[in-house]
Amino acid sequence: MTSPKSKNSSTPKNELLPGRRDGSNAKPRARPVRSHSRYSPAEVHEIFRRFSVQRPEPKGELEHVNAFTLLVAVVLSAQATDVGVNKATRALFKVADTPQKMLALGEAKVGEYIRTVGLWRNKAKNVIALSEALICDHGGEVPDDRDQLVKLPGVGRKTANVVLNMAFGQHTMAVDTHIFRIGNRLRLAPGKTPEQVEQGLLRIIPDEYMRHAHHWLILHGRYVCKARKPDCPICVIADICKAEEKTNDVPAPLVEIAPLEPVSEIQ
């Protein structure tokens, strides 16, 4: 039986116990990540103005011929490179560019086409399942609504946002590994989760630049502000950037970059 505490307790009432400031023994909570941008509206506007001069009409690097093949390509791109997905889908989309044709092809045959893509077995299953769902629930058409898209097998918020932006021109922000890094490294829209970064970017990016903002940030992260080491000498926003890792304060010349050559044309 536990002995009752002595009236002359060794811990005075006004003495705080280890841990919380209120004297409780609970572990102190970690400080939340600062969720506000470190950039003024004028600075954000200038960042995207420069991106728009550099790449007036940015394009995604996943090959597709319609909204359905775009959806399939994005589903396949999870934990895979765009180059690797394009190699697999080039032949696949020649024989199956609609949900009906994909369903007729069957899971086993789809798997043969995408065998070089990571997690291909599960992805082949999802491609067939989402094709069937599109036929049964949406008349064979890709819906232009996020809530409907995320109900499809293998489709998450990021995939839905890519499709809504690229296929339907909606002002969405699909946060991939590059955009998540940019949001936090530059303190442009810091957040612990992709959705926090997404919401932060949506709050600060001017509407006039939202149509292409997703692609500008991806390309900047992929080719300039790289994961291992940012290539600051070729960065057009080096003077505005507030990243602690930056090595240069002089912006690169602001000139239009020639569009990337397509890996292959899908006939």
C-alpha positions in Angstrom: 0.0 0.0 0.0 1.3 3.4 -0.9 2.2 5.6 2.0 0.3 8.9 2.1 2.4 12.0 1.3 3.8 13.8 4.3 2.4 17.3 5.0 5.9 18.5 4.9 6.5 17.6 1.3 10.0 18.1 0.0 8.6 19.9 -3.0 7.1 23.3 -2.2 3.8 24.1 -3.9 5.3 27.0 -5.8 8.3 25.0 -7.1 7.9 23.8 -10.7 8.4 20.1 -11.4 10.7 19.1 -14.3 9.2 19.4 -17.7 6.3 21.8 -18.5 6.3 25.4 -17.3 3.1 24.7 -15.5 4.8 22.2 -13.2 3.4 19.1 -14.8 5.6 16.1 -15.5 4.5 15.9 -19.2 7.3 16.3 -21.7 7.6 19.8 -23.2 5.9 20.0 -26.6 8.1 20.5 -29.6 7.8 24.0 -31.0 5.7 24.0 -34.1 7.3 24.8 -37.5 6.7 28.4 -38.4 4.0 28.2 -41.0 4.1 31.7 -42.3 6.2 32.7 -45.3 9.3 34.9 -44.8 8.6 36.7 -48.0 6.5 39.9 -48.6 3.8 39.9 -51.2 6.0 42.0 -53.4 8.9 39.5 -53.1 6.6 36.5 -53.9 5.2 38.3 -56.9 8.8 39.0 -58.2 9.8 35.4 -57.7 7.0 34.1 -59.9 7.4 37.0 -62.4 11.0 35.8 -63.0 9.9 32.2 -63.2 7.3 33.3 -65.9 10.0 35.1 -67.9 12.3 32.1 -67.7 9.7 29.5 -68.6 6.6 31.2 -70.2 4.8 27.9 -70.9 6.3 25.2 -68.6 5.3 21.6 -69.4 5.1 18.5 -67.3 7.6 15.8 -68.2 5.1 12.9 -68.1 4.0 11.9 -71.6 0.3 11.6 -72.1 -2.3 12.1 -74.8 -5.5 12.9 -72.8 -6.7 13.2 -69.2 -7.0 9.5 -68.7 -3.4 8.7 -69.8 -2.2 11.6 -67.7 -4.0 10.1 -64.7 -2.4 6.7 -65.3 1.0 8.2 -65.8 0.8 10.2 -62.5 -0.4 7.1 -60.6 2.6 5.1 -62.1 5.0 7.9 -61.2 4.8 7.4 -57.4 8.2 6.4 -56.2 9.5 6.4 -59.8 11.1 8.8 -62.2 9.3 10.5 -65.0 11.8 9.1 -67.5 11.2 5.6 -66.3 7.4 6.0 -66.4 7.6 7.4 -70.0 9.6 4.4 -71.2 6.9 2.1 -69.8 3.9 4.0 -70.9 5.0 4.8 -74.5 4.0 1.4 -75.7 1.1 1.0 -73.3 -0.7 4.1 -74.4 -0.4 3.1 -78.0 -2.7 0.2 -77.3 -4.7 1.5 -74.3 -5.5 5.2 -74.2 -9.0 4.9 -72.7 -10.5 3.2 -69.6 -12.3 0.8 -71.8 -9.2 -0.3 -73.7 -7.2 -0.5 -70.5 -9.8 -2.7 -68.8 -9.9 -4.9 -71.9 -6.2 -5.3 -71.8 -6.3 -6.7 -68.3 -4.1 -6.6 -65.2 -1.6 -9.2 -66.3 -1.0 -7.5 -69.7 -0.7 -4.1 -68.1 1.8 -5.5 -65.7 3.9 -6.7 -68.6 4.1 -3.1 -70.0 5.0 -1.5 -66.7 7.3 -4.2 -65.3 10.2 -1.8 -65.2 8.3 0.7 -62.9 8.7 0.3 -59.2 5.8 -1.4 -57.4 4.5 -2.4 -60.8 2.2 -5.3 -59.5 0.2 -3.1 -57.2 0.2 -0.2 -59.8 -1.2 -2.6 -62.5 -4.0 -3.6 -60.1 -4.8 0.1 -59.4 -4.8 1.0 -63.1 -7.3 -1.7 -63.9 -9.4 -0.8 -60.8 -9.5 2.9 -61.6 -10.3 2.2 -65.2 -13.3 0.1 -64.1 -14.4 2.8 -61.6 -14.2 5.5 -64.3 -16.4 3.4 -66.6 -18.9 2.5 -63.9 -19.1 5.8 -62.0 -18.1 8.5 -64.4 -19.1 7.3 -67.9 -15.5 6.6 -68.9 -14.5 10.2 -68.3 -11.9 11.6 -65.8 -13.8 13.8 -63.3 -12.7 17.4 -62.8 -13.4 17.3 -59.0 -10.8 16.5 -56.4 -13.2 14.7 -54.1 -14.2 12.4 -56.9 -10.6 11.8 -58.1 -9.3 10.8 -54.7 -11.9 8.0 -54.5 -10.3 6.3 -57.4 -7.9 3.4 -56.6 -4.3 4.6 -56.3 -5.2 8.3 -56.5 -4.2 10.6 -53.7 -4.4 14.3 -53.2 -1.1 15.0 -55.0 -2.2 13.0 -58.1 -5.6 14.6 -58.1 -4.0 18.1 -58.0 -1.7 17.3 -60.9 -4.6 16.1 -63.1 -6.8 19.1 -62.1 -4.0 21.5 -63.0 -2.7 19.9 -66.2 -5.9 18.5 -67.7 -8.4 21.0 -66.5 -6.4 24.2 -65.9 -7.5 24.5 -62.3 -5.3 26.5 -59.9 -4.1 23.6 -57.7 -0.7 23.0 -56.1 0.5 19.4 -56.2 3.3 19.1 -53.6 5.9 16.6 -54.6 9.3 16.1 -53.0 10.7 19.0 -54.9 8.0 21.5 -53.9 8.1 20.3 -50.3 11.8 20.9 -50.2 11.5 24.3 -51.9 8.7 25.4 -49.5 10.8 24.6 -46.5 14.3 25.3 -47.6 13.5 28.8 -48.9 10.9 29.4 -46.1 8.5 30.2 -48.9 5.7 28.1 -47.4 7.2 26.0 -44.5 5.2 23.0 -43.2 5.6 19.6 -41.7 3.3 17.9 -44.2 2.7 18.3 -48.0 -0.8 19.6 -47.3 0.6 22.3 -45.0 3.1 23.4 -47.7 0.3 23.3 -50.3 -2.0 25.5 -48.3 0.9 27.9 -47.5 1.7 28.3 -51.3 -2.0 28.7 -52.2 -2.2 31.6 -49.7 0.8 33.6 -51.0 1.1 32.9 -54.8 -0.7 35.6 -56.9 -3.6 34.3 -58.9 -2.1 35.5 -62.1 0.7 33.0 -61.7 -1.2 30.0 -60.2 -1.8 28.3 -63.5 1.9 27.4 -63.9 3.2 27.8 -60.4 3.2 24.0 -59.8 5.5 23.4 -62.8 7.8 26.4 -62.1 8.5 25.2 -58.6 9.0 21.5 -59.6 11.5 22.6 -62.4 13.3 24.9 -60.1 13.7 22.2 -57.5 14.7 19.6 -60.1 17.3 21.6 -62.0 18.4 24.4 -59.7 17.6 24.1 -56.1 18.6 20.4 -56.0 18.2 18.2 -53.0 21.9 17.5 -52.3 23.3 20.9 -53.1 21.5 24.0 -54.6 23.0 25.3 -57.8 22.9 29.0 -56.6 25.0 30.5 -59.5 22.3 29.6 -62.0 19.4 30.7 -59.8 17.4 33.7 -61.0 16.0 34.5 -57.6 19.3 34.2 -55.6 19.0 37.9 -54.5 15.5 37.3 -53.0 16.1 33.8 -51.7 16.2 33.4 -47.9 17.5 29.8 -47.7 20.2 29.3 -45.1 22.0 27.0 -47.6 22.4 29.5 -50.4 25.9 30.3 -51.5 25.3 33.3 -53.8 23.4 36.6 -53.6 23.7 37.5 -57.3 20.8 36.4 -59.5 21.6 34.6 -62.8 20.7 36.5 -66.0 16.9 36.4 -66.6 16.5 34.9 -70.0 14.0 32.5 -71.4 15.0 28.8 -71.2 14.3 26.7 -74.3 11.7 24.1 -73.6 13.0 20.6 -72.7 13.1 18.3 -75.7 10.4 15.7 -75.4 11.8 12.2 -74.8 9.4 10.9 -77.5 6.2 11.8 -79.3 3.3 9.5 -78.6 1.5 8.8 -81.9 
